[in-house]
Amino acid sequence: MNLINNDDLKFLKQLIRVESTAAHSENLKVVLEMVLDYFHQHGVSAPKEEIHEKSEKYLLLLSNNQDLKQDIILLGHLDVVEGEGGFEPQLEGDWLYGRGAGDMKGPALALLKIFILALKEKLDLKITLVLTTDEELGGENGTKYLLDDLAYQTKVVVVPNNGKNINTICVKEKGFLHYRLRASGKAAHGARPWKGENSILKLMDFYYQLAKFYPEPKDDNQWKKSINLGYIKGGTALNSVPEQAEIGVDIRFTEKEEQADLIDQVKSLSGDYEVEAELLSSGPVLEIPQDNVYLLSLAEIIEEYSKASVDFISSSMASDARFFMAKKMSALCFRPETKHLHAADESIRIASLEDYAFIVYQFLKNFPNI
């Protein structure tokens, strides 16, 4: 059974060409409408077809029933991170290149095709497909909105996030803190810097001091906290002392740290350096029990299909699965084989995408036996 065909790949290329980033918020609804139109092109309709909006972020909800309590939610997102280039897809051999190909327009397309087949074969399950457009910003107006405002529940959610390929399932994700930090200085002519106060340097002094508490891991196997300076904004001219500046900081932490302690540390240090700290979003460490019945069922299906063992792994990256786990709902995080996520040469292996779709559909078909 081949769930991903040439028409699907053509449509995936169309999705990649749309810059569905926070800076191009007008495109967030566009990509969802494209998916809804492609869904109807398959000659199907769903009892519930809705696009919701909150704070200029959008969510597509397709369900084979009208209930709020589901057996399975298939969760993906169509927003991508900001970046230069990568929006013109290229197919090279078995790899499709383009920003969002792996994270996660390709896997989201697979979830759509799975849902379409479930409708056509009339699976006796309550299934909902949810595609959000704010996952890269923290998921507050997408997945959190789905669970808190729309009051959806599920026995298990399938999220094509983390993992290395179809034979790895993520059972632990680091927690995170995303900060916007601002500093004010005093403007002056660049030829007389002593007459001003450089806001960029003030932020750099703060960041270097904070970074001392975060020795950089060498790879995912070094399971420890980390910090990243994501962007710097400040200054208007090279011959002026910048009066205002801003940086974005991404902190990741493990179960060894207390989230509240890290927040207190940033608050204390920002006060020392006269820096304004704004916590944009946060998430706890996610841990999926390795005796979870849905996890074991999925692993068995993967091993039977691939004829290879499944590894349970930890990931430094977070996902919207955390919102479900916080409400005591099960989550399954694995994905097709991808490369260079969040880069212009991001890519996904087509054969692995096909494998992923087949495995998830087999999980759906086997669900009544779990």
N, C-alpha and C positions, 0 to 999 in steps of 0.2 A: 504494500500500500504506500503510494507516494503522495504525501499531502502537499508538497511544495513543487509546483510546476513552473514552466517558463513564463506564463502570465503572471504568476505570483512574483517572480524575480523582476519582471518589468515594473510591476506596481511598487515593489520595494525600492527600486531605483527612483521612482517618482517621489516616494516619501523622503528619501535621503536628500533629494534636491531642495526640499523645503527647509529653510533655516528656522526650525522650531525651537528657538532659544528664548531666554528671558528678554533679551534685547529686541527680539522680533516677536513680541507677544501677540501681534495680530495673526501670526501663523499658527498659534497653538490650537485655535478652534478649527483652522483650515485643515490641519492634518487629521483631526478627528472626523471631520465631515468627509474627507477623502476615504477614510476607512469605512465609514458608514455607507457611503456610495458603493464602494467595492464589495461590501457585504451584500448589498441588494443585488449586485450584478450576478451573484451566484444563485439567484432565484429563490431566496429564502427571506423570511422575516421572523422576528422574535416577538413574543408577547410583551416584552418591555424593551423599548429602544429610546434611550434618553441621553441628552447632553446636558450636564449640569455646569454651572459657573459659580465660582467663589473667588473674589479678589482678582478678577481677570485671569484666572487659571481655570482650565476646563477638564471635564471628566466625561468619558463615554462609557455608558453602561448598557450592555446587552444581556438579557436574561431570558431563559426558557420558561420562566415562571414569574408570578407576581409577588412572591413572598420575600420577606427580608431575611429569613433564615435559609441559608444555602448548604448544600453538601460540599460544593467546591466552588471557589472563586479563582479564576485565571487572571492574574494581575500583571500588567505591563505598563510601560510609559513611552510616550512619543516625544518628549522634550529631550534636547541634547545640550551639552555644555557649550559655552561660547568658545570660539576659536577661529583662527585664520585658515581658510581653505577646507577642503574635505567634503564639500557639498556637491561635487560632481562625481557620481559613483563610477567605479571601474571594475570590470570583471576580468580577473586574471586567473585562468585555470579554474580551480575549485574555490577560489577566494573572491568575495565581493568586498571591495574597498569603498569606504565612505564614512563620514562622520555620522554616528548613530547606527551603523550597520549591525554592530554587535550589542550596543547599549543605547536603546534596545529595540530599534525599529524592526530588525530581522526577527528576533524572538517574539515580538508583539504580533507580527504577521503570522507566525506559526500558531500562536494562541488563537488568533482569529480563525484560521483554517480548522483548528481543532474544534472550536465552537460551532462552526458551520457544519462539520461532519456530525457532531453530536446532535444537532437539530435534524439533519437529514435522516439519521439512523434512529432518531427518537429515543435516545438513551433515557432510561428511567432514573434520572438524577436531577436534582436542582442545581443548575450550573449558571454562573454569571461571569461574563467577561467584562473586565474593567480596565480601561486604558486612561492613564492620567497624563498631565502635562506639567507637573511641578516636582517630579521626583528628584531632579538634580538640585532643587532648591530646598529640599527637606521633606516634601510630601504633606505639609500642613493643610494645604487647600485641595489635596487630591485624596490620597488614601485615608488620612485622618478624618477628612470631611465625610468620606464614605461610611466610616465606622461610627463617628460621633454624631454627625448631623443627620445622615440618612439612616443610621441605626442598622446597617447590615451586619450579619453574623454568618459565620461559616464553620464547617467542621475542619476544613483545611484550605489553605491558599497555596497556589503554585506560582512561584515567582522566578522567572528566568534571570536570576542574578547570582553573581559569584560562582565559585567552582571554576575549574580549568577546562573541562569538557564534559561529555555526557557520563563519564565514569567517575566523576567527583561530585559529591553532594556537600554543600556547606552546612555545617552544624553549629558554627560559632562565628559571630561577627563582632568586630570592635565597636565600642561606643564612640560617639563623636561630639565635638563642640565646634560650632562655626561662629566666628566672631568678625564683626566689623569694628575697627579701632580707628579713632580720629584724634588728631592733635592740632592745636592752634599755636601759632608762633607770632612773629612780628615781621612784617614786610620791610624790605630795605633793598637798596641797589646791590647787585651782585658784586660790584667793585668794593663795597664797604660792608661785608658780611657781619662785621662786629657791631654794626648798628641795628641788626635784626636778630631774630630768633628763628632758626630753621625748623619748621614743623616736621619735615621728612626725617631729619636727623634725630629729632626727639622720638619719633616712632621707631626708628632703627635701634636706638639705644634701648628702648623698651623691649623690642622683639629679641634682640641678642641676649638680653638678660633672661627673658622667659625661655628662650630656646636652650639655655644651659640645663634646664630641668628635663629636657627631652633628647637624650642621646639617640642619634638616628639609627634605626634598624637597617641591617644590610639586605634583608629579604623577609618574605612572609614567615619563614621558619623562626625568626627572632621575634617571638610574641611579646612585644612590649609597646608602650605608648610612643607616639610620634607627633611631630608638628610640622606644618608646611605654611610658608608665606606665599599665598596664592596670587596676590596682586598688590600693586602700589599705585596710588593716585596722589598727585600733588604738584604744585608749581605751575606757572603759566609761561615762563620765559627763562632761558638759561642765564640771563643776567639779572635775575631777581631772586631774592631770598623768599622761599615759599611760606606763605602765611598759614595755609590750610593743607592738610594731608590726611590720607586715609589708607589703611591696609586691610586685607582680608586674611584671616588665619584659620587654618583647619587643624584641629587637635583630634587625635585618635587615642583611645585608651582601652585597656583590657580590664578583666575582672579583678586584677590586682590593685586597681586604683578606685577611689571613690569619686564619683562625678562631682559631688558637692565640694570636695576638697580642691579639685582642679579649678572649679569656678571661683572659689574663694581666693585661690592663688592669683588668678588673673585680675580679680577685683582689687586685691591688695597692691599688686605690682603696678597696675594702671594708675592707681592713686599716687604712688610714689613718683611716677614719671609724668604726671599731669596729662594722662591719656584717657579719653572717653571710650569705654568698652561696651559694646552692644552685642549681646548674645542673640544671633539670628535664628539658630535652630540647634537642636541637640537630640541625642538618642542614646539609650543605654546599651550595654553589651547584650547581644542576643545569643542565647544558647538553646539549641534544640536537643532534647533528650534522645540519646542514641537507641533507646528502646521504644521510641514512638512507633505506633503501629503503621502509620502512613509512611513514615520514613523507611521502615523495613520492607513494606510492600513495594515502594518505588525502587529500592535497591535490588530487590529480587527480580523485578521486571527488567531493569537495566542489565543485570548480569546474565539473565536468560537471553536477552536480545543481542548483547554485544559479545557474549562468551568471554567476558573479562570481569575481573573483580571491581568492586566499587570502593572508593576511598572516601571516608568522612574527613573533611578538612575544615580548617579555620581560615577566615578571610579578614584582611585589614579593612575592607570596604563594608559599608553599611547598605541596607536596603529597606524598602517600605514594609518588609515582613515584620519588622519590629513593632509596628502598630497592632498587628494581629496577635503577636506573642504577648504583648502587654495586656490583652484582653483574654488571655488563656485559650487562644485558638491556635491550631497547629499550622506550621508553615514548612514548605518544601522549597529549598533554594538550590537550583542547579541550572546550567545553561549549555548551549552549544559551544563549540570551540571558537574562540575569538582571539584577536591580537590587537595590541596598541589602543586600548580603550581611552577615550577622551583625547585622541590625537587625530590629526588630519588623515593619517594613513590607517585609521581604525578599520578592522576587517572581520568578516565572519566566514567560516568554512561552510559552503552550501550543503555538502553531504552531512555534516554534523547537524545543521539546521533541520534537515529531513529526518535524521535519526531522533532528534529532540521531539519533533512533532509526533512521530510514531510512538515513542515511549510514553509521552504524556497522555496520548489518546488511549493507549493500552491501560494506563493507570486508571483512567476514567471508566473504561469498560470493566475493569476488575474491582472497582470501588465497592459494589454491593457485597463482595466476598471478604472485605477487610473487617 
